[in-house]
Amino acid sequence: MTLFQIIQKHGLDQIGGGPSSSDYLEFRKTVVTSILATDMALHGDYVEKIHAQAQRISQGNFQSLDDASCQNERLILCSALIKCADISNVTRPFLRAARWAELLVQECVSQGDLERAMGLPSLPMNDRDKIVLEDSQIGFIRFVALGLFESVCKVLPEMSFTVEYIHSNLKRWEKRKSASHDSGVGSLTDNDPLEQVGCKRRSNSLDCHTNAVEVLRKRLSLDTGYHRHHAAAAMAAAARRRSAGSIPECEAVFHKLPTMPAYARIDHVENENTPAMDHHHHHHHHHHEYEGGPVFCQCTIQ
């Protein structure tokens, strides 16, 4: 179900005069254009657009714009802001940026593992034997993120702090790459001097289990004992279904990577001892009894 189907279902499309009104059509166009801007295949085009907009602002060419031109300028800015939000992990304090980097790389290599298990070709960025965390972040900042945020800051100076964080984080990643020892993300703090930062670590060493990492996980709410228990239960359930011959081959391959489907099945509810599925459907089973398959999500714009 798409966003606009949900809006229609709840009658919200009647606000502002209904689906045929100019306000609604303008709203719809803004939403669709902004979402499509997150397609990274178009990243360079949007960076050029926001850079050109910054030049127009500096030259004071906005006073004589007609309504259509003003709307186009708004769409460019909205698209740029959505793109900034989409890759904002590199603009956070280093401790948080590093944790997000590990999670993103882990997602990529997990996809690569699944592709190889299914006999499909895999990109180098999804190969855990080739990707290096530091190199991936340095390249992403230099060639993707920095140009976008610098251009947006020329239009919105209030966002200059993001560029400052990006430059700071880039120095930290470069220092980690050239360092001769490995302290791991879990041992870092936002105020650590550069010389205390560890060196490059391949993706197969992403999972640290130090006390510092456990503290970090609690701070960021990215991992809990409840989630780990549920993931283990999901793996056990999948194994029972495979041995009983009740699980399709494609799903059996998917269950070789339990982390993603286990997390996909879990939603936040007020009572963390109650799984989201039971919470919504008022079942009375314990969460370790759930044996459903992976949840696949697909979003479309209509």
N, C-alpha and C positions, 0 to 999 in steps of 0.2 A: 504494500500500500504506500503510495507516494505522499509527500507533504500535502499536495493540493487535493488529493482524495480525502485525506484526513480533515482538511479544512472544510471541504464540501460536506462530509459526513456529519460534522458537528454544526453545520449552518453558519460557519464563520465567513463563508464567501459572500454572505449578504451584507456584511459590514462595509460601509462606504459606497453603497449603491448597488451591490450585486456583482456577479462575475462579468457582466457586460460594461460596467462602469469604467471610466477612464482611470480612476484611482486604483481599482483592483487590477486592471491590466498593467498599469505601471508597476504596482507591487509585484505582480507575477514576473514581469520581465526582469526586475531587479534581482529577485531570488534566483531565477533560472540562470541569468548571466553570471551572477556571483558564484554559484555552485560550479558551473562549467569552467570557471576561471581556475579552479583547483586542479584541473588536468595538467599534469606536469609536462606533457608534450607541448603545451602552449606557453610554458613558463617564460621563455625568452621574449615572446611577443608581448606579454603583459608587462614585463619589466621595461620594455621599450615604450609602451603606452604610458606608464606612470612616470617615466623619466621625461617624456615629451610634455606631459601635463605639468610637471614641476617647472619646466622651462617656460611654458605659457603663463604660469602664475607669476614667475619672476619678472616677466615682461609686461605684466598687467593687462593681459589681453582678454579679461573676462567681462569687462563692463559692457561690451557691445554684442555679447552672445545672444542668439535667439533661444527660444524654449527648447528646441530639439538639441541644440549644441550643449545647453546646460544639462539636459538629461544625460547626454552621452558622457559628459565630464563626471557626473555623479556615478554612473555605472562603472567607469574606470576606477574611481576611488573606492567604491564598494567592493569591486573585484580584488583590488590590491589589498584591502584590509582583510578580506576572507583568506587570501593567499598568505598573508602574514600570520594570521591565526593558525592556519594549517601547518606551518612549519615553525611555530614559535618556540619549540623546544630549545633551539639554539640560542635564544635570547634570554634564557633563564640563568640564574646563578649557577656556577659550574657544577656544584654537587647535584643539582636537579637535572641540569642539561646532560651530564654524564650518565645518570641513571636512565633517562629517556633514550639516550643514544644506545645503551646496551639493550634496552627493550626492543627498540626498532630493528637493530641488527639481528637480535634473536628471532624476531618475527620473519625477517628476510631469510635467514638460514634455515628456519623451520619449513618455510615454503620450499626452499631448495631441496631439503631432505624428502619432502613429500613428492616433489616432482621426480626426483631420482627413483624413489620407491615405485612410482607409477610408470617409469620408463619414459618420462618426458624430458625434453631439453631444459637446462637451467642456466640462468644468467650468472656471470661471475659474481655479481653483487649478492647472489643467493647461495654461493658456495662457501660453506664454513671452512673449507681448507684453503681458501684464497683470500677471503675478506679480512681486513685488519681494522679494528675499531677506530684507531686514531686516523688512519688514512681515509676512512670513509667520512669521518667528521670534518677533517681538514678540507677534503675535496668538496663536500656539500656546502660548507660555509663559503669557501672561495668562489665557487662557480654557480651556486644556486641562491643561497640566502643573502649574502652580503649586498649584492647589487640591488635586490628587491627592497630590503629595509633602508638602504641609503637613499634610494629614490623616494620611498614613501616619506621618509623624514624630511625631505625637501618640501613636501606638501604639508606634512603635519609635524612641525618641529617638536611637538609634545612627545613624540615617539623616539626622540634621540637616545633615550636610555637603552633602547634595544640594540642600537649599533654599538654602543659602549660595551654592552655585555657580549656581543658577538666578537668584537676584537679581543676582549679579555679571554673569552673561551678559546678562540683560535690560538692564542699564545699558549694556553694551558695544554691544548692538544698537541701543539708542536713540541712543547717541552716533554710531554709524555712520550712522544715518538722517539726523541733523541736521548732520553734517559737510559741509564744502564741497569736499572733495577725495576722490579714490578711490585708496586704497593697495592694496586687494584683500586677500583672506584670506591670500594667500601671504606678505605682508609683516608679518603679525602674529605676536606671541609671547604667551605666557601672562602675561608680566610687563609688557607695554607699557602705558604710561599711557593713559587714555581719550582724551586730546587727540591721540594719534598714530593713532587708529583712523580708517579711511576711511569714506566716505559710502555711500549706498545704491547698489546695482548691480543692474541688471535681469538676468534669467536668461540672456539671450544673451551676457552677459559673464562667465559662471561659469567658463569654462575659461581659467585663467591659466597662463602657461608661463615663469614666472620661476624663477630658481635656488632661491628660497625655497620655492616650491611643490614643486619636485622633491625637496628635502630633506624636506619634510613628507610627501610620498607615500612615501618610503622609511621614515620613522618609523612611519607608520600601516600600512604594507604594503598600500596600497590600489591601487597601480599599479606596474608593472614594465615594462622593455623587452620582456620575453617576452610580456606581455599585449598590448602595443601591436602587436607583430609579428603575433601570432595574430589580432588583430582585423582588421588589414590583409589578412591572408591569407583570412580569412573573407569579407570584402567582395569580394575578387577572385574567389573561388570562386563566390559568389552571382551576381556579374555574368556569369560564364561560363555558369552554369546558366540564367539568365534569357535570355541571348542564344540559347541552344540550345533554348529553349522547354521545358525540363524542370523548371521550377519553377512551382508553382501561383500564381495571381494573388494570393491572400491572403498567401502566403509572400513573394512578390515585394515587396508593400507593406511587409511586416515588415522585409525586408532593407534598406529605405531608411533604417532606424535601426539601424546595425550594432553599436553599442556594447553594447546589452543582450543580443542573442543571442550575440555573440562572448564576452562574459563568462560567459553561461550555459553555454557549452560547456566551460569551463575549470574543472578541479578542481585543488586543490593536491596535488602528488605530491612525493616526496622529491627526485627528479631534475627540476629545473625545465625541462630541455631535452626532456623526454618529456611529450607531452600526456596528459591523464588518460585519454582513451578508449583510446589505445594502451597505456598502463600497465596498465589493468585487463584488456584483452583480448589482451595480448601480441602486438600487431601490430608490424610492423617498418617502418612508413612514417614519414617525417618529418612533423612536425606541420603544415608548411605545405601538405601534400597533402590535409588533411581538408576535405571538401566537404559535410558533413552540414548539415541544416537546423537551424532554431532548436529549442531544447529547451524544452518547456512542462511545468510542474510543477503538480500539483493535490493538495491535501491535504484529506482529509475525516475526520470523526469518526464512527465506527460503534459 
